[in-house]
Amino acid sequence: MMTKIKLLMLIIFYLIISASAHAAGGIALGATRIIYPADAKQTAVWIRNSHTNERFLVNSWIENSSGVKEKSFIITPPLFVSEPKSENTLRIIYTGPPLAADRESLFWMNVKTIPSVDKNALNGRNVLQLAILSRMKLFLRPIQLQELPAEAPDTLKFSRSGNYINVHNPSPFMSPWLTYKWAAKSWGMLWLHPELIHKFPYPQECREI
């Protein structure tokens, strides 16, 4: 039992150290979100390796808002080795059918980085190797939208229907809803799709009041 606890503590410690090292001097992406104008042939984001001696294998792909890998996007290069002190560009190309012209669409870009392992330094030892997955929002935005995206949360409309709370996003933009907490139940970051009514269950505690 003690051996398992020590092993767990070592893994947690390694995770903390690795995450700190990754943030302080590792792989960095050139954006926290990507806006892809619908009339553009492609868009791009840079990825930088600030390590002085460590190489990373970088794998990138795009998912739809449901978390399913999206085949209508091409990322080049999808898989490459990031050399120490180098910068690369990931080009994103949409090849699918035209999307809705009156609202933006949400996708997720995933970038997985795997550090290299020096086999000569292992000397028969076991090594815990961690892959770090970074996810960023990708908005495919029609050019004819005139409203300001930052104003979208102010347009949300709330109503009750039976045992549900309805949240209507009448804007053409994806609207962030930072917190949703009701009675003992809570949700984290939510993204409300444009021009849709989102239903959330009305807590039992509130129904009995």
C-alpha positions as CSV (number, residue, x, y, z in Angstrom):
1,M,0.0,0.0,0.0
2,M,2.8,2.4,1.0
3,T,4.6,1.6,-2.3
4,K,1.5,2.6,-4.3
5,I,1.1,5.8,-2.4
6,K,4.8,6.7,-2.9
7,L,4.4,5.9,-6.6
8,L,1.3,8.1,-6.9
9,M,3.1,11.0,-5.1
10,L,6.0,10.7,-7.5
11,I,3.7,10.8,-10.5
12,I,1.9,13.9,-9.2
13,F,5.2,15.6,-8.5
14,Y,6.4,14.7,-12.0
15,L,3.2,16.1,-13.5
16,I,3.6,19.4,-11.6
17,I,7.3,19.7,-12.6
18,S,6.6,18.8,-16.2
19,A,3.7,21.3,-16.4
20,S,5.8,24.1,-14.9
21,A,8.7,23.3,-17.3
22,H,6.3,23.2,-20.2
23,A,4.9,26.6,-19.4
24,A,8.2,28.2,-18.5
25,G,10.2,27.0,-21.5
26,G,8.6,24.6,-23.8
27,I,6.0,24.5,-26.6
28,A,3.9,27.7,-27.0
29,L,1.1,28.4,-29.4
30,G,0.6,31.7,-31.1
31,A,-3.0,32.1,-30.1
32,T,-5.6,31.1,-27.5
33,R,-8.4,31.1,-30.1
34,I,-8.5,31.2,-33.9
35,I,-10.9,33.3,-36.1
36,Y,-11.2,31.8,-39.6
37,P,-13.0,34.2,-41.9
38,A,-15.3,32.2,-44.1
39,D,-14.0,33.8,-47.3
40,A,-10.4,33.0,-46.5
41,K,-8.6,30.2,-48.3
42,Q,-6.7,29.4,-45.1
43,T,-5.5,30.6,-41.8
44,A,-2.5,29.8,-39.7
45,V,-1.1,29.7,-36.2
46,W,2.6,29.5,-35.2
47,I,4.0,27.0,-32.7
48,R,7.3,27.7,-30.9
49,N,9.7,25.4,-29.2
50,S,11.8,27.5,-26.7
51,H,13.7,24.6,-25.3
52,T,17.4,24.7,-25.9
53,N,17.9,20.9,-26.3
54,E,14.6,19.1,-26.3
55,R,12.7,18.0,-29.4
56,F,8.9,17.4,-29.5
57,L,6.7,15.3,-31.7
58,V,3.7,17.5,-32.6
59,N,0.4,16.1,-33.8
60,S,-2.6,18.4,-34.7
61,W,-6.2,17.8,-35.7
62,I,-9.6,19.6,-35.5
63,E,-12.8,18.4,-33.9
64,N,-16.3,19.7,-34.1
65,S,-18.3,21.1,-31.2
66,S,-19.3,17.5,-30.2
67,G,-15.7,16.4,-29.9
68,V,-15.7,14.3,-33.1
69,K,-12.7,14.5,-35.4
70,E,-13.5,16.8,-38.3
71,K,-12.6,15.6,-41.8
72,S,-13.5,18.9,-43.5
73,F,-10.3,20.6,-42.3
74,I,-6.7,20.0,-43.4
75,I,-3.8,20.9,-41.1
76,T,-0.4,21.1,-42.6
77,P,1.8,19.6,-41.4
78,P,-0.4,17.3,-39.3
79,L,2.6,15.6,-37.7
80,F,6.2,16.9,-37.4
81,V,9.2,17.2,-35.1
82,S,9.7,20.5,-33.4
83,E,13.4,21.2,-33.1
84,P,14.9,23.1,-30.2
85,K,14.7,26.9,-30.4
86,S,12.5,26.7,-33.5
87,E,9.2,28.1,-34.8
88,N,6.8,26.3,-37.2
89,T,3.6,27.4,-38.8
90,L,0.4,25.2,-38.8
91,R,-1.8,26.1,-41.8
92,I,-5.5,25.4,-41.5
93,I,-7.6,24.9,-44.6
94,Y,-11.3,24.3,-44.7
95,T,-12.3,22.0,-47.5
96,G,-15.9,21.2,-46.5
97,P,-19.2,22.5,-47.9
98,P,-20.3,26.1,-47.2
99,L,-21.5,26.6,-43.6
100,A,-24.3,28.8,-42.4
101,A,-23.8,32.4,-43.7
102,D,-25.7,34.1,-40.9
103,R,-23.9,32.7,-37.9
104,E,-20.5,31.5,-36.8
105,S,-19.6,27.9,-36.3
106,L,-17.5,26.4,-33.5
107,F,-14.7,23.9,-33.9
108,W,-11.8,22.8,-31.6
109,M,-8.1,22.7,-32.7
110,N,-6.1,20.1,-30.8
111,V,-2.3,20.2,-30.6
112,K,-0.6,17.2,-28.8
113,T,3.1,17.5,-28.0
114,I,5.2,14.5,-27.0
115,P,8.8,15.1,-25.7
116,S,11.6,13.1,-27.2
117,V,13.4,10.4,-25.2
118,D,17.2,9.9,-25.2
119,K,17.4,6.1,-25.4
120,N,21.2,6.2,-24.6
121,A,20.5,7.9,-21.3
122,L,17.8,5.5,-20.2
123,N,20.2,2.7,-19.4
124,G,17.4,0.1,-19.0
125,R,15.4,2.3,-16.6
126,N,11.6,2.9,-16.9
127,V,10.5,6.4,-17.8
128,L,7.1,8.1,-17.4
129,Q,6.6,10.0,-20.6
130,L,3.8,12.6,-20.8
131,A,2.0,14.0,-23.8
132,I,0.5,17.5,-23.3
133,L,-2.7,18.3,-25.2
134,S,-3.6,21.9,-25.9
135,R,-7.1,22.8,-27.2
136,M,-8.2,26.1,-28.6
137,K,-11.4,27.3,-30.0
138,L,-11.7,27.8,-33.8
139,F,-14.5,30.0,-35.0
140,L,-15.4,29.9,-38.7
141,R,-17.0,33.4,-39.0
142,P,-19.0,34.7,-42.0
143,I,-17.7,38.1,-43.2
144,Q,-21.1,39.7,-43.4
145,L,-21.7,39.7,-39.7
146,Q,-21.9,43.3,-38.5
147,E,-22.5,42.8,-34.8
148,L,-19.7,42.8,-32.2
149,P,-18.9,39.4,-30.8
150,A,-18.2,40.9,-27.3
151,E,-21.9,42.0,-27.1
152,A,-23.3,38.5,-27.5
153,P,-23.5,37.6,-23.8
154,D,-25.6,40.8,-23.2
155,T,-28.3,39.6,-25.6
156,L,-29.0,36.3,-23.8
157,K,-32.7,35.7,-22.9
158,F,-33.9,33.5,-20.1
159,S,-37.2,31.8,-19.5
160,R,-38.7,28.8,-17.8
161,S,-40.6,26.0,-19.5
162,G,-41.9,23.2,-17.2
163,N,-38.9,21.7,-15.5
164,Y,-36.3,23.5,-17.7
165,I,-34.6,26.8,-17.8
166,N,-34.3,28.1,-21.4
167,V,-31.4,30.2,-22.4
168,H,-31.8,31.8,-25.9
169,N,-28.8,33.2,-27.7
170,P,-30.3,35.4,-30.4
171,S,-26.9,36.6,-31.7
172,P,-25.0,35.2,-34.6
173,F,-22.0,34.5,-32.4
174,M,-21.0,31.7,-30.1
175,S,-21.6,33.2,-26.6
176,P,-19.6,32.2,-23.5
177,W,-21.4,31.5,-20.3
178,L,-18.8,31.4,-17.6
179,T,-20.8,29.9,-14.8
180,Y,-24.1,28.2,-14.3
181,K,-24.8,27.3,-10.7
182,W,-28.2,26.4,-9.3
183,A,-28.8,24.9,-5.9
184,A,-26.3,22.0,-5.6
185,K,-25.7,21.6,-9.3
186,S,-23.2,23.5,-11.3
187,W,-21.6,23.6,-14.8
188,G,-18.3,25.0,-15.9
189,M,-17.6,27.0,-19.0
190,L,-20.5,26.7,-21.5
191,W,-20.6,27.9,-25.1
192,L,-24.1,28.7,-26.3
193,H,-24.6,28.2,-30.0
194,P,-26.0,31.1,-32.0
195,E,-29.7,31.5,-32.6
196,L,-30.6,28.5,-30.5
197,I,-32.5,27.9,-27.3
198,H,-30.5,25.8,-24.8
199,K,-32.4,23.9,-22.2
200,F,-31.1,23.2,-18.7
201,P,-32.9,21.0,-16.1
202,Y,-34.6,22.9,-13.3
203,P,-33.2,21.6,-10.0
204,Q,-35.6,19.5,-7.9
205,E,-34.9,21.6,-4.9
206,C,-36.3,24.7,-6.7
207,R,-39.4,22.8,-8.0
208,E,-40.5,22.1,-4.4
209,I,-40.4,25.7,-3.3
